[in-house]
Amino acid sequence: MRPFACDGILIEDDRLLLVRRAAEPFKGEWALPGGRIDDNEDALQCLKREMQEETGLEVEPVMFVGIYSDPERDPRRVIAAAYLVKRVKGEPVGGDDAELAKWFKLDGLPPLCADHEKIVKDALILYSQ
């Protein structure tokens, strides 16, 4: 059985919040905040928990972006559900699997790990509607 994860896309003031990964795979690379689901939670609980653990923020989902299931997207073969989110409370700070949380202008994003550039592109289409 392949693992399942949830990723959050937080856009504010034409900026995207990213985290620099603190662990392999993709250690040191920029990514969307997110992570694997626990046995006792649903996808939205996972999304909120992972966002809080990796960025220090409380968030609420705004819109489902998509499921990303290409077996080659991640060496762990993780399937990810991605959501646009809005900040409810807090200021970004890296934690857990993220050594740093940082805002980037949408027109100046760094290279992203795995298929996160595709996820961001898909999210921006929905965000602009």
C-alpha atoms as one frame of an Amber mdcrd trajectory, in Angstrom:
protein
   0.000   0.000   0.000   1.356   3.437  -0.934   1.492   6.193   1.695  -0.847
   9.198   1.558  -0.030  12.834   2.396  -1.627  16.281   2.319   0.070  19.490
   1.145  -1.040  23.075   1.710  -0.724  26.002  -0.671  -0.878  29.317   1.186
  -0.880  32.453  -0.973  -1.019  35.938   0.549  -0.212  39.283  -1.080   1.159
  37.605  -4.237   3.489  35.480  -2.111   3.641  31.721  -1.574   4.735  30.138
   1.698   7.350  27.417   1.226   9.439  25.318   3.595  13.017  24.124   3.268
  13.077  20.412   3.980  15.167  19.320   6.955  15.189  15.594   6.128  15.685
  13.250   3.213  14.416  12.844   0.656  14.872  16.303  -0.795  16.792  17.605
   2.245  17.612  21.310   1.807  15.154  21.767  -1.075  12.101  24.027  -1.106
   8.673  22.399  -0.856   5.056  22.994  -0.054   4.329  22.336   3.613   2.684
  18.997   4.218   3.176  15.413   5.214   1.799  11.965   5.742  -1.563  11.124
   7.204  -1.750   9.425  10.611  -3.909   6.333  11.099  -6.401   8.205  13.287
  -7.103  11.242  11.064  -8.859  12.211   7.866  -7.262  14.245   5.066  -8.309
  17.668   6.388  -7.077  16.860   9.895  -3.771  15.800   8.338  -3.570  19.007
   6.319  -4.176  21.237   9.347  -1.774  19.286  11.580   1.029  19.213   9.033
   0.674  22.920   8.260   0.833  23.720  11.985   3.813  21.419  12.590   5.851
  22.688   9.624   4.910  26.381   9.591   3.444  27.207  13.023   0.232  28.390
  11.353  -3.366  27.454  11.942  -5.054  27.179   8.544  -8.402  26.332   7.021
  -8.823  24.653   3.633 -10.324  26.877   0.943 -10.297  24.659  -2.129  -9.187
  21.188  -3.172  -6.496  21.414  -5.863  -5.911  17.780  -6.807  -4.475  14.331
  -6.180  -0.877  13.737  -7.253  -0.170  10.044  -7.635   2.573   9.538 -10.225
   4.659   6.731  -8.681   7.830   8.587  -9.722   6.864  11.893  -7.998   8.633
  10.896  -4.777  11.083   8.067  -4.012   8.762   6.958  -1.177   5.926   6.664
  -3.745   3.687   8.969  -1.682   0.278   9.990  -3.045  -0.535  13.607  -2.130
  -3.751  15.591  -1.893  -3.181  19.333  -2.296  -5.372  22.127  -0.940  -5.402
  25.887  -1.160  -5.550  27.150   2.420  -6.033  30.438   4.251  -4.229  31.513
   7.407  -6.375  31.650  10.529  -3.701  32.403  13.117   0.038  32.587  13.636
   3.252  33.720  12.010   5.339  31.371   9.839   8.224  29.567  11.472   9.879
  26.329  10.387   9.356  23.241  12.521   9.208  19.455  12.477  10.440  18.342
   9.003  10.952  21.956   7.886  14.090  23.830   8.912  12.695  27.120   7.594
   9.373  28.596   6.436   9.697  31.533   4.046   7.521  33.679   1.775   8.421
  33.934  -1.915   6.952  36.279  -4.516   4.884  34.311  -7.017   7.034  35.619
  -9.854  10.271  34.645  -8.068   9.811  31.094  -6.796  12.881  28.914  -6.256
  13.111  25.430  -7.785  10.787  23.077  -5.883  11.219  19.418  -5.004   9.265
  16.493  -6.427   6.257  17.680  -8.463   5.526  20.715  -6.301   5.993  23.102
  -9.242   3.099  21.322 -11.001   0.983  21.494  -7.831   1.667  25.243  -7.513
   0.829  25.780 -11.191  -2.477  23.923 -10.776  -3.261  25.865  -7.593  -2.553
  29.224  -9.235  -5.067  28.456 -11.985  -7.749  27.870  -9.352  -6.588  30.812
  -7.205  -6.913  33.258 -10.074 -10.524  32.274 -10.858
